Amino acid sequence: MAVSLAIGRCVHSGGDKTVKNKAFRGMLAGMMILFAACGQTDNTSSVELHIFAAASMTETMDQVIEHYQAEVPSVTVIPTYDSSGTLLTQIQEGAECDLFLPAAEKQMDTLETEGALLTGSRLDLLENKVVLAVPDGNPKGIKSLDQLAALLQTGDVMLAVGSSDVPAGQYAQKIFAWYGINEAGIAANLTYGSNVKEVTTQLREAAADCGIIYATDAYSAALETVDSASAEMCGQVVYPAAVLASTEYPAEAQAFLDYLTGEAASETFASAGFTPLTS
């Protein structure tokens, strides 16, 4: 190496230059250490996966991500939680997203029609339940959806639901239709949330007499559930999942999706009230 040759010449250059040579050798030694440090390669790599998930998955998905990153530290999972409709819009507008987990099939169907999903990655991950929940103490004494329907007709109740562009609100609309209730006719007795977490907050603060939310949100917020909607009322509540075709990390995104279908993640989902559909 050129540096070694330079040091050799300095060593044999004469005693009258000893002090200067020592200084020079010290400088070159420092340079060699610097060159060695610069020449080292970092064999570790880090991948950031951006996960867009329905707001109703917040607490459970946070737990799953924590467990996954403990097992796969080279991958950083960055979640974004919101209503499925809002997340869909953000994806369509170009937001960075590797994996999508909405609370209904409608939003995933839209992306599949647009060719935005990685071929073969889509699956039905979880099932949830739509429930009627009440604030602490149930001050209105509401006990069933049948009773709620009657109270809505008389205008003697305040019901919190999701807005019409989010799955929680769409399931509520189906329940209204099941009971033959015109939503416009009961507007004065409805309060809306832009996602299911906002509806849950209204119930925790007793800003409404009852609310139509998911079983998992009632569980995470420690709210009392007084009734559940049947599949005939509002259909099956399925959470699909898929890797997006635009991802820069298809292998890592698919690996995380595979983890979501495994035993450990399924146990976490089940503990919060979800029904895993892939385990």
Secondary structure, DSSP 8 states (H G I E B T S, - for coil): -HHHHHHHHHHTS-GGGHHHHHHHHHHHHHHHHHHHHHH-------EEEEEEEEGGGHHHHHHHHHHHHHH-TTEEEEEEEE-HHHHHHHHHTT---SEEE-SSHHHHHHHHHTT-B-TT--EEEEEE-EEEEE-TT-TT----HHHHHHHHHHT---EEEE-TTSHHHHHHHHHHHHTT--GGGGGGGEEEESSHHHHHHHHHTTSSSEEEEEHHHHHHTT-EEEEE--HHHH--EEEEEEEBTT-S-HHHHHHHHHHHTSHHHHHHHHHTT-EES--
